[in-house]
Amino acid sequence: MAPIALSVPRRMGLRLQAQHRVYAAFFLYAFSMGGLYPRLAEIQRQMGVAEGELGLALIGVATGTLLSLTFLAPLLPRLGARATVLVLLPGIAVSFGAASHAGSPLAMYAMLVAAGLCMGCVETVVNLEADRVEHQIGRRIMNRAHAFWSFGFFGVGSFSAMASRLQWSPQWQLGLTVPLVLLATLLLLGRFEAAPARKAEACHDATAPRWAAPTPGILLLVACCVSALMLEGAGIDWSAIYMRDVFHTTASTGAMAVSVLALAQAGTRFFADTFVERWSPVPIARGLLSLLLLGAVLVALAWHPLAAMAGFALIGIGSSAIFPLAMSAAAQRTDRPAAVNVAALAQSAFVSYLLAPPLLGFVAQHGGTRWSYGVCLPFVVLGLATCHALAPRGKA
């Protein structure tokens, strides 16, 4: 199926190596969506809603992503990887910018659904591209690619803290993000072309089903990574509100909590591939999940803002490589096309993740923000029990 032609000239933008284009795509993906979360405490006050209502609004991202993975992912071969990154990456920034203007949780939910629709397509393309480039160049880049996602979140978190300190409104900051993302996308990804499919992919029909039903192996990968996704989400969604409610910090300090988590996550992911190649995925995952458990306990029991920041850093480290390792394990399975297994993992993870924002918001509203992190602890134990599913498989 021929991809839809895109009017952006292919000679536009910088000449980058394939892995560097992947890194740029992951960075911009996070930067385009991350500006909302460090300012959530301010947006919550502007809307005048409780944590439970805000948590329901935040379901919009997961809802849109799940719908995208289910109904739009099969159309990606027609749309093409190039069109997906050049059109939908800026679309994420536009949708999150619009969400900052929402006057009610329902309006925010609808705008975040639009963001999630773009994110599901971008999520599939960039992870599949990372796996293909990894195979093409003969070395792991998946964790490093996700490191650049975290660097993007750190960058936009630091930008948010600066904007808050300068007393820029969240709406002004997120509006400025749109042209920044658009220009950076054209500059860094203007020459983007999808890497060749792996041989094992070529042996399967390229058309993916609308719902990529999870196999038992994929469900084990979901069980392994869901705690990392939940605690990463809790850190991103609720850390600014946590710092405000528990320690009565300023908005800029709350925004820095997001940055601390993202920077710790980025630094770990940047070097994780080297450690995974040396010691294999399973022992690395066990060590990271142990740190994730410690970080969640520290945040739940923190007695000082610096102790909470240390806990957020440990959550960043502990959650850093679990989902990338699961994505690699899904892409390397030989039972179905890589795109189907990647979509199945992403869909199933987002179904599990769909309940996290309202659950954590309900817990924060009725039991205190600390317990938004405490309720995640059983899922970390589940991850420790199932991380053997990350063991590498041979793949052509």
Secondary structure, 3 states (H helix, E strand, C coil): CCCCCCCCCCCCCCCCCHHHHHHHHHHHHHHHHHCCHHHHHHHHHHHCCCHHHHHHHHHHHHHHHHHHHHHHHHHHHHHCHHHHHHHHHHHHHHHHHHHCCCCCHHHHHHHHHHHHHHHHHHHHHHHHHHHHHHHHHCCCCHHHHHHHHHHHHHHHHHHHHHHHHCCCCHHHHHHHHHHHHHHHHHHHHCCCCCCCCCHHHHCCCCCCCCCCCCCHHHHHHHHHHHHHHHHHHHHHHHHHHHHHHHHCCCHHHHHHHHHHHHHHHHHHHHHHHHHHHHHCHHHHHHHHHHHHHHHHHHHHHCCCHHHHHHHHHHHHHHCCCHHHHHHHHHHCCCCCCHHHHHHHHHHHHHHHHHCHHHHHHHHHHHHCCCHHHHCCHHHHHHHHHHHHHHCCCCCC
